C-alpha cells in the first residue's frame, strides 16, 4: 500500500461541489477492455453526482442553520447561486422543517472549464439543527437532473457524534438510488457511508474523509459492489473556486460478470490523477461533468 499525504491547510470555503482532478501527464500502461472502462466511468459519474448533491445540501443547511433558517436574511448575488430556497418554518425553533432547493428549468455553474447544469428540486426534511447528535437530513428529489441525467432515491444523513479522535462523523444512507441516463439506460445504487469531518479553528480549512460501500445494478443489468479500500479524502482548492476536491483514496468495483476494477485517486496538493486499474493494467481517466456521453454511446 503506498504512503499517502493528506493536506489539511487549505484556505477558504464557499459552496461545496465534488470535483475529480485527473491528469493527462502519464500514458496508459497496458490494456483494459472498453466495457470495463465504460462501467468504471459510469460508476465515477454516478458517485460524483450523489456526492455533489450531498455536499450541496450540506453547504445549504450549514448556511441556513447559521441564520436560524430565515431565508429573508440570506445575502443576494452570491457567486454560482442560481437557485431559490424556501423553508416551511423559517425559524430555529420548529422541527422538523422542510427545505426546498429549486433549480427551475436550468441552473448552470462553470468552474475550471467544467460545467454542471441542474434543474428540478432537491427537498430536505431537517429533523433538528445540524450539530445535534441524532439529527437527520432526509433528501429526496422532484424531477431533479444534472447535465440531463436524472437522479432519484432517498438519502439520509445522520449526525453520529464525535469519534475517538474527536472528529465529527456523519452517516449517510442511500435507498432506492437511481441514475437515469435516458429512457432505456440507467443504474441503481444502495449505499452506506461515513463522512469523518476533520475540523479546524477555521472551518474553511476542514477536511472530509469518506469510508463505506455501495451496491446496485449497472447499465448492463449486472450486479456490482463498490468498496472504499482507502478513505476518500476531500479538501477545498482555489483552482476549483474552493469546492470540495478528491485528492486521495482508492475504490474497488466488483462486477458479477467481469470481476474487479479499481479507481485510484493520487494527488500532490490539488493536482492529481484518476486511474482505472485492472489485472495490473492502468488507464488515466479525465473526468468532466460536461463530457457526459452516456446517452449516446449505447
Buried (B, 14 or more C-beta within 10 A) or exposed (E): EEEBEBBEEBEEBBBBBBBBBBBEEEEEEEEBEEEBBBBBBBBBBBBBBBBBBBBBBBBBBBBBBEBEBEBEEEEEEEEBBEBEBEBEBBEBEEBEBBBBBBBEEEBEBEBEEBEBBBBBBBBBBBBBBBEEEEBBBBBBBEEBBBBEBBBBBBBBBBBBEEEEEEBBBBBBBBEEBBBBBEEEBBBBBBBBBBBBBBEEEEEEBBBBBBBBBBBBBBBBEBEBBBBBBBBBBBBBBEBBBBBBBBBBBBBBBBBEEBEBBBBBBBBEBBEBBBBBBBEEBBBBBEBBBEEBEBBEEE
